[in-house]
Amino acid sequence: MTLTETCKWLMDRDRYLIITHIRPDGDTLCSAAALVRGLNGAGKTAYLLANPQATNRYTRFMGRYFAPEGYEYEHVISVDTAAEGLFPQGGESYTDKVELAIDHHASNTGYAEKSFVVSEKASCGEIIYDLLMDMNGGIDEETAALLYIAVSTDTGCFVYANTTAETLRTAAELVEAGAPNGELNKFLFRTKAKSRIALETSAMNGIRFYRDGKVAIIAVSRDMIAESGADEDALDDLASVPGQIEGVVVGITAREIGEGVTKMSVRTTPEVSANEICSKFGGGGHFMAAGCTMEKPLYEAVKLIAKAVDEVWK
């Protein structure tokens, strides 16, 4: 659907339940919360489906928008969720109920009855901003803050290559609308827990380089996480670490999330498709940022992802 068609669809209905994705980041959680707030401002009833993996890093801003027990919805919307397999724990029963998917992933599978997918946007927050401006004619300070979190976290505080001139214009408009950018930037991007520093140190000590240093892979085991004392908040954006090394084109973070289960987060420069690498293992995402999960032990998964990089990056 177009922007205008999506706004009309939203205004013609009521009583929404909005779904975010598994292992939620700032974009899915705060974009969805901003949509709830915008719908409320338009006289609609809307809540988020509880996401048990949402951490305090973001719930302090948007946790109050989760649906109360017994909430009776009529329409289901997903936000920033490219495929049914990415629904959160407890959301599996909604896979055939999503009427509208709002997303910015080119890899969106089209699982919803209707879709509003704008793949050129760096974040879903930008899409929600456009929707709310068209639907309500403006946003309040709290909505601006939520959307600033969404846009800034999906662009690494505007340093990732997905950041466009339009992204920066949207961010400026959010600041003008009242988003406390200085305060949020300090909290989200310039503050690290001691446990995060310990975990990064441990992971970097075992970093693996391939292709003359152009591919860097860090392997994070459950033992390393336990020894560092890192919680889920401290693990946020760990995927960006290997890509910070000079000369690295493909940076990969392999994290052991269960017995024989490894989560891969791949970040690349424009030379290589992260999405194509991850799609070999049933995952996906964006051209330069994607992920997948392998039913393989940590170090076996590292070998497989390294091989996949060679297959994709001829």
N, C-alpha and C positions, 0 to 999 in steps of 0.2 A: 504494500500500500504506500501511498504518498504521505507526506506530512499532513496535509489537509484531510485526507481520508482517515488517517489514524486519529487525529483530533476529533473528528466527527464520530468515529466508532466509540471513542472513550466517552464523549459527551452524551451519546444516545443510550448508555447503559449505566449500571450502578452495582454496588456491592462487589468489589474486586478483591481477589487474593493474588498477591504478586510473589513470584518464585525467583529466588537467587540461585547461584550455582554452588556446587560442592567446593570445599576448600575456598570459601569466599574471600575476595579481595575488596579493596576500598571502592572499586568501580561498581561491582554488582550490588554491594550492600547499600552504598550511599546514593547511587543512581535510583535504585528501587525505592529507598526511603524518600527521596526527593519527589518521585512520581506519586507516592502515597500522599505526601503533603500537598502537592499540586492538585491532586484529585479532590482532597478534602477541601481545598480552597475553592474548588469549582462546585462544591455542594455534594460531592460523592462520598460514599463510604468505601474505604480501602485499607487493607493491612498487608503486612508481609507474612509469608509462611515462615515460621520459626526455622532458623538454620543453626543446628547444634554446633557447627564448626566455626561460627562467627566468634571472634575473639574480642577481648575488651578494648583492643586498639581501635576498633570501629564501633562496637556496641555502645560505647560511651556517647557516641554521636547519634546513633540511629536505632538503638535497641528498643526504644519505646514504641516503635512502629510495628513490632511483631504482633500478630493477631492474638487477641485474648482467647482463652479456652471457650469453646462452644460457638465461635464465630461462624455464621452461616453465609457463605459466599454464593455468588451467582455466576461470576466470570473469573477465569484464571488467565493471568498474564505472566510471561517470563521475561526477565531482564538480564541482558549480557550473558545469555546461556545458549551456546551454539548447538547443543545436541541433547537428546533425552537422557543419555547416559551421564550427563553432568548435573542432573537434578540432585539436591541435597539429601542427606540422610533423612528419611521420613517423608520424602517427597516423591517416592517412586510411584505412588498410586495416582499421581497427577499427570503421568506421561501422555495419556490420551485425552486430557481435559484442557490443554492449553489452547485458548482461542486466539491469542495474540502473542507473538514473540517480538520484543524490541531488542535489537542487537546491532553490533558493529563488526561481527566476525564474518569474513567472506566465506568461511567454512560452515556457516549455519546450514543445517541439514534440511530445513523446511518442514520440521516436525509439527509446527503449529498450524492451526486452521488458516490464520492470516499472519503475515509478517511485515514488520517495518525494519528492514536491515539497511544500514548506511555504512558500508564497509570502508569508505574513505575517512571516516571519523576515527580519531585516535582513541576515543573512549566512548563508552555508552553515555557517560555524563553529558557529553556535548549534544547527543540526540535528545535526551530528556530535557535539556535546557531549551532546545528549539521547540519541542512539543509544548512545554509549559508557557513559553513566551507567546506561541500561537494560540494556545487554548485559554490562557488567563490574562495575557497582556503584560505580565510581569511576575516577579518572584520576590519573596521576603528575604530577610537576612539569614534565617535558619536554612531555608532552601538553598540560598547562595553558598552557604558554608558546606552543606552536604554535596552539592555539585562540584565545588572546588576540590573537595577531597577525592571525589570520583575522577575528575579530570587529571589532577596532579599525580595521583598514585599510579594511574595507567600510563603516564608519560615519564615517570621517574622524576617528578618535579620539573618537567618540561625539558629534560636532557636527552630522552630517547629519540631515535630517528623517526618515530611515528608522529612526533610533534609537528604540526603544520601552522601556517600563519593563522588559519581559522581557529585552531586550538588556542593560540595565544590571545586572539581577539575575544574568544569566549571567556577565557580566564580573566581578562581585563574587565569584562562586563560583570563577571561574578564578584570581583573585588569592588567594583563601583556599587554593586547591589548590597554590599555589606559583608562579604566573606572575609574573615580575619586572616589574610594570607600569611602574614609574618608569623603569627602564633601557630597556625597550622603547619607551615613549613618547618618550623623549629621542632614541633612535636613529631611530625611524620618522617622527616628526612635528616635531621641533624641531631637526633638523640638516639643513643643505643644503650641497651642494657648491658651490664658487665658480662652476663651469660652469653649474649650475642657476640661480644668481642672474643670471649674464650672459644666459642664454637667456630667462628671464622678462622681463628688462629690454628685450631686443630685441623680444620678442613683444608686450609691452604698448605699445611705441612705435608699433606699427601696428594697434592694436585698432580694431575697427569697431563702432559702436553703431547700433542700429536701434530704432524704436518709442520715441522719446523716452528712450533710454538703458535701456530695460527688457530689451533683447536685446544681449548683448555677444559678439563673436566674435574670437578671436585665431587668426591663421594662422601656423603654424610650418613653415618650409621646411627642406629638407635642408641648404641652405647655412647657415641660421641655426644649426642643430644643429652642423654642422661647425665653424663659426666660434667657437662657444661652447666647444667641446670636450666637450659633454655626452654621456655614455654612457646606456645604457638605465636604469641605476639613477637617474641624475639626472633622467630624464624621467618617473619614477614620479609618478602623481597630478597631472600637468600639467593634467588636465581640470578640476580644482577652481579654477584660477586666476581665470578671468573671473567666476565666481559670487561671488567675494569682494568685488566692487565694489558699493558701496551702490546700491540701487534696481534691481539686475539680477534679472530673473525667469528668463530663459533664458540660461545661459552655455554657450558652445560653444568647444571647442578643435578646430581643423582642423589635422591634422598630415600633411605630405607624407611618405609612406612608400615611394614608388617613382616611377618616371617615369610621370606621369599617373595616380597612385593616391593617394587621400587618405583618411585615417582620421578619422572624426568622433566626438567624445565630447561628449555633451549632458547637461547637468545643469540641473534646473529646480526651481522651488518648486511647491507643490501646485496652482497655477493652471493649469499646462500639463503635458501628458503628453510626456515625453521619448521614451517608447517609441513613441508614435504618430508623432512626428516621424521617428524613425529607421526605423520600419517602411516608410516611403515609399521607402526605398532598400535594402530587404532586410535591415535590421538589427533591433535590438530590445534588450530588457533590462527594466528596471524602470520604474515610472511616472515617477520623478524622476531616473533615471540610466540612460542607454542609449547605444548606439553603432552605427555602421555604417561601411562602407567603400564609397567611390565610385571607379569607374574614370574619374576626371576629374582634370584638373590642379587644383592647390591653390585658386587664386582663382576658378575656375569652380565648384568644389565649394562654396566659401563662398557664392556667389550662390544656388546651388540650395538649400542648407540654410536660408538666410535666407527664401527663398520658401516653403519647407516650413513654417517656423515660422508665417508669416502664414496659411497654409492650415489649420493645426491650431488655432492660437490666434485664433479669430474675435473 
